């Protein structure tokens, strides 16, 4: 058993983010695009921001610009374009997409207010039979506490932080699959999630009026 654990550790791919960004953010986005197009099941959990496949171009630009400020990349326009191009796969009915994020992603302003309002409108207008969205509201009693975001491409696990990315299959992927199911079970879906999004948008509009 110990030798199997060591083998599993060796099969984990650990990549420093600075090395991944040596050629810029756009090639990294294109690599994600190729990996996403080759799978049938796409599951994504995020704590504090809207998942990439659901982002508007303005919202994506705000997040990528933040990465650029940290790592000094200059291809923001190309990276935004690549991320938007990847969203074409949402219309591939042979694939299933599941997204879970917390209400914090609806409330934290990682972008200007008007951009966030556009992002919330995008979530409200999204409608596809192969896309499922769950939102974990503030104040709900949880089966499992969210710790970090992660992405499951079939049985391939990707965990990303500010400075590195881990990629692996096997036990860790299976564990995160169970965690994703628990998070989705805790989340509001369909009409309930839409009401949560609409309320966040209404609160943001009211805040904007009060600051004028």
C-alpha angles and dihedrals in degrees: 000000000000092000090050090052090051090050091051090052090051091052092056112102111218114188127181110232093223089060091047090055098049090107093037137264097285096068088049090053090048090052090053088049093056092047093048093050091055097059136072099207122053119182123174131179123188131177106200111010140046113267115260097246090058098045127113116230092251092051091046090050091055093053095043090048088056090053089048091054091055101041102027097239118160105193097088095136093050092046093052090049091050092050091050091048090056090061089074088084090069086077093056102105091195089071131067123215126197123181129184125180136155127254086253088075088061094048108037110090103223085159140025115301094250091052090051091051089054090049092052090049089052090055091049093051096047112110125164131139092225095051122083123184126192125183123196107217127217113263097027121133107243134217089205130011117239111243108165141350122261142173128221116198100186099303095338113108124207121186116183132190134171092277110023147022129217122203123187149144130208128046097359091051091050090048092052090047089059091046090051091053090051092049092049090050089054092049132093113242141191113351094005092054091046090054089051091052092046091050091051090051092048092050091049092051090050091050090050091053092049092053095054 
